[in-house]
Amino acid sequence: MKLSTVLFSSAALLATGVVAQAADLPSKKAAPVEYVRVCSTYGAGFFYIPGTDTCIRIGGRARYEFQYSEPFARGDNTTGSRATGRIYLDARTATEYGLLRAYVRYDVARRIGTIQSGTAARIGTAFNGTGTDFGIAQTQVDLNRAFVQFGGLTAGRTQSFFDFYAGDLEYVGTTAGSSVTTNVLAYTASFGGGFSATLSMEDPVERRNVITGNPYAGSGTPDVVANLRLDQAWGTAQLSAALHEVRPSIPTASIEYGYAVNAGVKVNLPMLAAGDALYLQGTYTKGAATYVISNPFGYGKAGTFGIGNVGRLYTPDAVATGVGGSNLDLTTVWGLTAAVQHYWTPTIRQALFGSYVKTDYSNAAYLSQGGNVGANGYRDWSYWTVGTNVTWSPVKDLDIGVEVNYLKANASGAGVTSTVTGAVPGILYKSDSQITTRLKIVRDF
């Protein structure tokens, strides 16, 4: 027992010495873990990019739509659907010169049937407003936003600085007004008290709505856009103007300059319910039609527009007249829009909207077609629409809703010949209408 006691004591002393020596040896510590930190400076969803002072937000959208439109011929689509996926990145950094921001957003959509698009016609993915695509399916990949902001400078692809109410409360988008994403180089000056002014150089090609009889030439002078804006607790007011080059390809014709002006106001109505608002807008254009008819519905495309038997109506920027199309007669288009939104409950809201648009040609433009009775084309005409939608948001960032639109086109004079397949020849139509409905389910994240 004495021997075992001595051996045990020796082993304990040896172990203690080894541990003490090990503690004195240098060791490599594990690298500290850098956790993602929340960035609350710019609102919910932002976090710091590890190792930087830049905050970023990643988000997106999944959207499904189903539409029914009243048909006019056996070959017309009566239904259609669209599925849209969206992803965006928003990176912001505070600098000594002000905010540095980069924003990128992609939309990818699959369209089938009656789902209309006028604005997208400029990238070759639109459906005909009269429903004559006979079920063609189209896939659209759209770089919807890609811009840099540095202080007051904005450079890249974003919403035109001319735009005010751009169908904000609508599903289909049938009202008058500008709703264009384009390439811009702009500077915004803020004067305090919510007052600001912007001067912008914007892509002229995406604003073109054809010159009939003398096609547009290559890209020339960019569109010059300016706005004055006031943002207050009661709402927002904006006055904007644009200058657009009408540049024909035939060299004997002179280059003309069209223009557009827009006045819009948004009035917040919290005395009714939180989130309630009223929009009023008026737009006048000459030689720059897309500044008033670039809505997502079929009206905004570069070709023709029509409803039922009143079809193939033109809204070009200009009509070439004179010998060899040497003269350009600019087309006048103006429109009025009103829209209101009301929250019946915090989760149920309703929008009501309406619009009137008038297209006026010069006598020379009308007579260039021979002034034929019943001839479609360069004749004065008007378009109006009313619609409403109800949206339910059972949980945050989920919208489920239904919209109904009534649209009507009116041709001046004795009327026009029908463009509907199978229509009785020789009958003139002065007006026709259509009902369009759409179901929407959207999840933002």
C-alpha positions as CSV (number, residue, x, y, z in Angstrom):
1,M,0.0,0.0,0.0
2,K,2.9,2.3,0.7
3,L,4.3,1.6,-2.8
4,S,1.0,2.2,-4.5
5,T,0.6,5.5,-2.6
6,V,4.0,6.6,-3.7
7,L,3.3,5.8,-7.4
8,F,-0.1,7.5,-7.4
9,S,1.4,10.6,-5.8
10,S,4.2,10.7,-8.4
11,A,1.7,10.4,-11.3
12,A,-0.4,13.2,-10.0
13,L,2.6,15.5,-9.7
14,L,3.8,14.6,-13.2
15,A,0.3,15.3,-14.6
16,T,0.3,18.7,-12.9
17,G,3.6,19.6,-14.4
18,V,2.6,18.6,-17.9
19,V,-0.5,20.7,-17.6
20,A,1.4,23.7,-16.4
21,Q,4.0,23.4,-19.2
22,A,1.2,23.1,-21.8
23,A,-0.4,26.3,-20.4
24,D,2.9,28.1,-21.0
25,L,3.1,27.0,-24.7
26,P,1.8,29.4,-27.4
27,S,-1.5,28.4,-29.0
28,K,-3.5,29.6,-32.2
29,K,-6.8,31.0,-31.2
30,A,-9.9,30.6,-33.4
31,A,-10.7,33.6,-35.7
32,P,-13.6,35.7,-34.3
33,V,-16.9,35.0,-36.0
34,E,-18.3,38.1,-37.8
35,Y,-22.1,38.0,-37.6
36,V,-24.4,39.8,-40.0
37,R,-25.5,43.0,-38.4
38,V,-28.9,44.7,-38.8
39,C,-28.8,48.1,-40.5
40,S,-31.7,50.2,-39.2
41,T,-30.6,53.4,-40.8
42,Y,-32.6,52.9,-44.0
43,G,-35.6,51.0,-42.7
44,A,-36.6,47.3,-42.3
45,G,-34.8,44.6,-44.1
46,F,-31.4,46.2,-44.5
47,F,-28.2,44.6,-43.1
48,Y,-24.5,45.4,-43.3
49,I,-22.4,43.6,-45.9
50,P,-19.8,41.9,-43.7
51,G,-16.5,43.8,-43.6
52,T,-18.1,47.0,-45.0
53,D,-20.1,50.0,-44.0
54,T,-22.6,49.4,-46.9
55,C,-26.1,48.4,-46.1
56,I,-28.0,46.1,-48.5
57,R,-31.5,44.8,-48.8
58,I,-32.5,41.8,-50.9
59,G,-36.1,41.3,-51.8
60,G,-38.5,40.3,-54.5
61,R,-42.0,39.5,-55.6
62,A,-44.1,36.6,-56.9
63,R,-47.2,37.5,-58.8
64,Y,-50.0,35.7,-60.6
65,E,-52.8,37.3,-62.7
66,F,-55.8,35.9,-64.5
67,Q,-57.8,38.0,-66.9
68,Y,-61.0,37.8,-68.8
69,S,-61.8,40.3,-71.6
70,E,-65.0,40.5,-73.6
71,P,-64.3,39.0,-77.1
72,F,-65.4,40.4,-80.5
73,A,-64.6,37.5,-82.8
74,R,-64.3,33.7,-82.6
75,G,-60.5,34.0,-82.8
76,D,-60.1,36.4,-80.0
77,N,-58.7,35.3,-76.7
78,T,-61.2,35.6,-73.8
79,T,-58.9,34.6,-71.0
80,G,-55.2,34.9,-70.2
81,S,-52.7,34.6,-67.4
82,R,-49.4,36.0,-66.4
83,A,-46.8,34.8,-63.8
84,T,-44.1,37.3,-62.8
85,G,-41.0,36.9,-60.7
86,R,-39.0,39.8,-59.4
87,I,-35.7,40.1,-57.6
88,Y,-34.0,43.3,-56.4
89,L,-30.9,44.5,-54.6
90,D,-30.7,47.9,-52.9
91,A,-27.2,48.9,-51.6
92,R,-26.7,52.2,-49.7
93,T,-23.7,53.8,-48.1
94,A,-23.5,57.1,-46.2
95,T,-20.6,59.3,-47.5
96,E,-19.3,62.7,-46.8
97,Y,-21.0,63.8,-50.0
98,G,-24.3,62.3,-49.2
99,L,-26.0,59.0,-49.9
100,L,-24.4,56.6,-52.4
101,R,-27.0,54.1,-53.6
102,A,-27.1,51.4,-56.2
103,Y,-30.3,49.6,-57.1
104,V,-31.0,46.7,-59.5
105,R,-34.3,45.1,-60.2
106,Y,-35.2,42.3,-62.7
107,D,-38.7,41.2,-63.7
108,V,-39.3,37.9,-65.5
109,A,-42.8,37.2,-66.8
110,R,-44.6,34.6,-68.8
111,R,-47.7,35.9,-70.5
112,I,-50.5,33.9,-72.2
113,G,-53.7,35.0,-73.9
114,T,-55.5,38.3,-73.2
115,I,-53.0,39.8,-70.8
116,Q,-52.2,43.1,-72.5
117,S,-49.2,45.3,-72.6
118,G,-48.7,48.5,-74.5
119,T,-45.5,49.8,-72.8
120,A,-43.7,46.5,-73.3
121,A,-44.2,46.8,-77.1
122,R,-41.0,48.7,-77.3
123,I,-39.1,45.5,-76.3
124,G,-41.2,43.2,-78.5
125,T,-43.3,41.5,-75.9
126,A,-46.7,43.2,-76.1
127,F,-50.1,41.7,-76.9
128,N,-52.3,43.4,-79.4
129,G,-55.0,45.5,-77.7
130,T,-57.7,44.0,-79.8
131,G,-56.8,40.4,-78.8
132,T,-55.7,39.1,-82.2
133,D,-52.6,37.3,-80.9
134,F,-54.6,34.0,-80.9
135,G,-53.0,32.5,-77.8
136,I,-49.4,33.3,-78.4
137,A,-47.3,32.9,-75.2
138,Q,-44.4,35.2,-74.5
139,T,-41.6,35.3,-72.0
140,Q,-40.3,38.7,-71.0
141,V,-37.0,39.4,-69.2
142,D,-36.9,43.0,-68.2
143,L,-34.1,45.0,-66.6
144,N,-36.6,47.2,-64.9
145,R,-34.2,49.2,-62.7
146,A,-30.4,49.6,-62.7
147,F,-29.2,53.0,-61.4
148,V,-26.7,54.7,-59.2
149,Q,-27.6,57.7,-57.0
150,F,-24.9,59.9,-55.6
151,G,-26.1,63.0,-53.8
152,G,-28.5,64.6,-56.3
153,L,-27.2,62.6,-59.3
154,T,-29.2,59.7,-60.7
155,A,-27.7,57.7,-63.6
156,G,-29.1,54.5,-65.1
157,R,-32.4,52.9,-65.8
158,T,-35.4,54.0,-63.7
159,Q,-38.8,55.6,-63.8
160,S,-39.0,58.7,-66.0
161,F,-38.8,62.0,-64.0
162,F,-41.8,63.2,-66.1
163,D,-44.1,60.6,-64.5
164,F,-46.5,61.3,-61.6
165,Y,-49.6,59.1,-61.4
166,A,-48.5,56.1,-63.4
167,G,-51.5,53.7,-62.8
168,D,-50.3,53.3,-59.2
169,L,-53.7,52.0,-57.9
170,E,-54.5,49.8,-60.9
171,Y,-54.0,46.2,-61.9
172,V,-54.4,46.4,-65.7
173,G,-53.4,50.0,-66.1
174,T,-55.9,51.6,-68.5
175,T,-55.8,55.3,-67.5
176,A,-54.0,58.1,-69.3
177,G,-50.6,59.1,-68.1
178,S,-46.9,58.3,-68.5
179,S,-45.7,55.0,-67.1
180,V,-42.2,54.5,-68.5
181,T,-39.0,53.0,-67.3
182,T,-36.1,54.4,-69.3
183,N,-32.4,55.3,-69.3
184,V,-31.7,58.6,-67.6
185,L,-29.0,61.0,-66.5
186,A,-30.6,63.4,-64.0
187,Y,-29.8,65.8,-61.2
188,T,-32.2,66.7,-58.4
189,A,-31.8,69.8,-56.3
190,S,-33.6,70.0,-53.0
191,F,-34.4,73.5,-51.6
192,G,-35.9,72.6,-48.3
193,G,-39.5,72.5,-47.1
194,G,-40.2,69.5,-49.4
195,F,-39.5,71.5,-52.5
196,S,-37.2,70.0,-55.3
197,A,-36.5,70.4,-59.0
198,T,-35.0,67.8,-61.4
199,L,-33.4,68.2,-64.8
200,S,-33.1,64.9,-66.7
201,M,-31.7,63.6,-70.0
202,E,-33.7,60.6,-71.1
203,D,-33.7,58.0,-73.9
204,P,-35.6,59.3,-76.9
205,V,-36.2,55.9,-78.6
206,E,-38.4,54.4,-75.9
207,R,-40.6,57.5,-76.1
208,R,-41.3,57.1,-79.8
209,N,-44.8,56.3,-81.1
210,V,-44.0,56.2,-84.8
211,I,-44.1,58.8,-87.6
212,T,-46.6,57.5,-90.2
213,G,-45.4,57.9,-93.8
214,N,-41.8,58.7,-92.9
215,P,-40.3,56.4,-90.3
216,Y,-38.2,57.6,-87.4
217,A,-34.4,57.9,-88.1
218,G,-31.7,56.7,-85.7
219,S,-31.4,58.0,-82.2
220,G,-30.7,61.7,-82.1
221,T,-31.2,64.3,-79.4
222,P,-32.2,62.8,-76.0
223,D,-35.5,63.9,-74.5
224,V,-35.1,66.7,-72.0
225,V,-37.3,66.4,-69.0
226,A,-37.7,68.7,-66.1
227,N,-40.0,68.8,-63.0
228,L,-40.8,70.9,-60.0
229,R,-42.1,68.9,-57.0
230,L,-43.5,69.6,-53.6
231,D,-43.8,67.0,-50.9
232,Q,-45.7,67.9,-47.8
233,A,-47.7,66.1,-45.0
234,W,-50.9,66.8,-46.9
235,G,-49.6,65.2,-50.1
236,T,-47.6,65.9,-53.3
237,A,-47.8,68.2,-56.2
238,Q,-45.7,68.0,-59.4
239,L,-45.4,70.0,-62.6
240,S,-43.3,68.4,-65.3
241,A,-42.4,69.1,-69.0
242,A,-40.5,67.3,-71.7
243,L,-39.0,68.1,-75.1
244,H,-39.0,65.3,-77.7
245,E,-37.2,65.2,-81.1
246,V,-39.3,64.0,-84.0
247,R,-36.6,63.0,-86.4
248,P,-37.8,61.5,-89.7
249,S,-35.6,59.2,-91.9
250,I,-36.4,60.9,-95.2
251,P,-33.8,63.7,-95.5
252,T,-36.1,66.1,-97.3
253,A,-38.3,66.4,-94.3
254,S,-37.3,68.8,-91.5
255,I,-36.7,67.7,-87.9
256,E,-39.5,68.8,-85.6
257,Y,-39.7,69.0,-81.8
258,G,-42.7,67.7,-79.9
259,Y,-43.4,68.5,-76.2
260,A,-45.4,67.4,-73.2
261,V,-46.6,69.0,-70.0
262,N,-48.1,67.4,-67.0
263,A,-49.7,68.7,-63.8
264,G,-50.5,66.2,-61.0
265,V,-51.5,66.3,-57.3
266,K,-51.9,63.7,-54.7
267,V,-53.9,64.6,-51.6
268,N,-53.7,62.4,-48.5
269,L,-57.0,61.8,-46.8
270,P,-56.2,60.5,-43.3
271,M,-59.5,62.0,-42.0
272,L,-61.3,59.2,-43.8
273,A,-58.8,56.4,-43.1
274,A,-55.1,55.8,-42.8
275,G,-53.7,55.3,-46.3
276,D,-56.5,57.0,-48.2
277,A,-55.5,59.3,-51.1
278,L,-56.8,61.2,-54.1
279,Y,-54.9,61.6,-57.4
280,L,-55.7,64.2,-60.1
281,Q,-53.7,64.6,-63.2
282,G,-53.8,66.4,-66.6
283,T,-51.4,65.9,-69.5
284,Y,-51.1,67.7,-72.8
285,T,-48.8,66.6,-75.7
286,K,-47.9,67.5,-79.2
287,G,-45.7,65.2,-81.2
288,A,-44.9,63.2,-78.0
289,A,-47.8,60.8,-77.6
290,T,-46.3,58.3,-75.2
291,Y,-46.1,61.0,-72.5
292,V,-49.9,60.6,-72.2
293,I,-50.7,57.0,-73.4
294,S,-47.8,54.8,-72.2
295,N,-50.1,52.9,-69.9
296,P,-49.5,49.1,-69.6
297,F,-52.8,48.4,-71.4
298,G,-52.7,48.0,-75.2
299,Y,-53.2,51.7,-75.8
300,G,-49.5,52.6,-75.3
301,K,-47.9,50.5,-78.0
302,A,-46.2,52.0,-81.0
303,G,-48.7,50.7,-83.6
304,T,-52.5,50.9,-83.6
305,F,-55.1,50.7,-81.0
306,G,-58.8,49.7,-81.1
307,I,-61.7,48.3,-79.2
308,G,-64.0,45.9,-81.0
309,N,-65.4,47.3,-84.2
310,V,-63.6,50.7,-83.7
311,G,-60.1,49.4,-84.3
312,R,-56.9,50.3,-86.1
313,L,-57.0,53.8,-84.6
314,Y,-53.7,55.6,-84.8
315,T,-51.9,57.9,-82.3
316,P,-48.6,58.6,-84.0
317,D,-46.2,61.4,-82.9
318,A,-46.6,62.9,-86.4
319,V,-48.0,62.3,-89.9
320,A,-45.9,62.9,-92.9
321,T,-47.7,65.1,-95.4
322,G,-46.8,67.1,-98.6
323,V,-44.8,65.8,-101.5
324,G,-42.8,62.8,-100.6
325,G,-43.6,63.2,-97.0
326,S,-41.6,66.4,-96.7
327,N,-43.8,68.0,-94.1
328,L,-44.5,66.7,-90.6
329,D,-47.8,67.4,-88.9
330,L,-47.5,66.8,-85.1
331,T,-50.4,64.9,-83.5
332,T,-52.0,66.5,-80.4
333,V,-53.0,64.1,-77.6
334,W,-54.3,65.2,-74.2
335,G,-55.8,63.3,-71.2
336,L,-57.3,63.7,-67.8
337,T,-57.1,61.1,-65.0
338,A,-58.6,60.8,-61.5
339,A,-58.1,58.0,-59.0
340,V,-58.9,57.5,-55.3
341,Q,-58.1,54.8,-52.8
342,H,-60.0,54.1,-49.6
343,Y,-59.3,51.6,-46.8
344,W,-62.6,50.1,-45.6
345,T,-60.6,48.2,-42.9
346,P,-56.8,48.0,-42.3
347,T,-56.7,44.9,-44.5
348,I,-59.3,45.7,-47.2
349,R,-58.9,48.6,-49.6
350,Q,-60.7,49.8,-52.8
351,A,-59.5,51.9,-55.6
352,L,-61.8,53.8,-58.1
353,F,-60.3,55.5,-61.2
354,G,-61.3,57.0,-64.5
355,S,-59.7,58.7,-67.5
356,Y,-60.5,60.5,-70.7
357,V,-58.1,60.9,-73.7
358,K,-58.5,62.8,-77.0
359,T,-56.4,62.5,-80.1
360,D,-56.5,65.4,-82.6
361,Y,-55.0,65.5,-86.1
362,S,-54.5,68.5,-88.4
363,N,-56.6,68.8,-91.5
364,A,-53.5,68.1,-93.6
365,A,-53.0,64.8,-91.8
366,Y,-56.6,63.7,-92.3
367,L,-56.6,64.7,-95.9
368,S,-53.3,62.9,-96.6
369,Q,-55.4,59.7,-96.4
370,G,-57.8,61.1,-99.0
371,G,-60.5,62.0,-96.4
372,N,-62.3,58.8,-97.2
373,V,-65.5,58.3,-95.3
374,G,-65.1,55.3,-93.0
375,A,-61.3,55.1,-93.4
376,N,-59.6,54.3,-90.2
377,G,-56.4,56.0,-89.4
378,Y,-55.8,59.7,-89.2
379,R,-59.1,60.9,-87.8
380,D,-59.8,62.5,-84.5
381,W,-61.0,60.0,-81.8
382,S,-61.3,59.7,-78.1
383,Y,-61.0,57.0,-75.4
384,W,-62.3,56.8,-71.9
385,T,-62.3,54.3,-69.1
386,V,-63.6,53.7,-65.6
387,G,-62.6,50.9,-63.3
388,T,-62.4,49.7,-59.7
389,N,-60.6,47.1,-57.7
390,V,-60.9,45.6,-54.2
391,T,-57.8,44.2,-52.5
392,W,-57.6,42.1,-49.4
393,S,-54.3,41.8,-47.5
394,P,-54.9,39.0,-44.9
395,V,-51.2,39.1,-43.8
396,K,-48.4,41.6,-44.4
397,D,-47.1,41.8,-48.0
398,L,-49.8,39.5,-49.4
399,D,-52.4,41.0,-51.7
400,I,-55.4,39.2,-53.2
401,G,-57.8,41.2,-55.3
402,V,-60.1,41.6,-58.3
403,E,-60.5,44.5,-60.8
404,V,-63.1,45.4,-63.3
405,N,-62.6,47.9,-66.2
406,Y,-64.9,49.4,-68.7
407,L,-63.3,50.9,-71.8
408,K,-64.8,52.8,-74.8
409,A,-63.4,54.2,-78.0
410,N,-65.2,56.8,-80.1
411,A,-64.4,57.8,-83.7
412,S,-65.3,61.2,-85.0
413,G,-67.3,61.9,-88.2
414,A,-69.5,59.2,-89.7
415,G,-67.5,56.5,-88.1
416,V,-65.0,53.8,-89.2
417,T,-65.1,50.5,-90.9
418,S,-64.8,47.5,-88.6
419,T,-61.5,45.7,-88.2
420,V,-63.1,42.6,-86.5
421,T,-62.8,39.4,-88.4
422,G,-66.1,38.4,-89.9
423,A,-67.7,41.8,-89.5
424,V,-70.4,42.8,-92.0
425,P,-68.7,45.0,-94.7
426,G,-70.0,48.5,-95.4
427,I,-71.2,49.3,-91.9
428,L,-69.7,52.3,-90.1
429,Y,-69.1,52.3,-86.4
430,K,-68.7,55.4,-84.3
431,S,-68.0,53.7,-80.9
432,D,-67.5,50.3,-79.3
433,S,-66.7,49.2,-75.7
434,Q,-65.2,46.4,-73.8
435,I,-65.2,45.0,-70.2
436,T,-61.9,43.6,-68.8
437,T,-61.5,41.9,-65.5
438,R,-58.4,40.7,-63.7
439,L,-57.6,38.6,-60.6
440,K,-54.3,39.3,-58.9
441,I,-52.4,37.4,-56.2
442,V,-49.1,39.0,-55.1
443,R,-46.5,38.2,-52.4
444,D,-43.7,40.7,-51.8
445,F,-40.7,39.8,-49.6
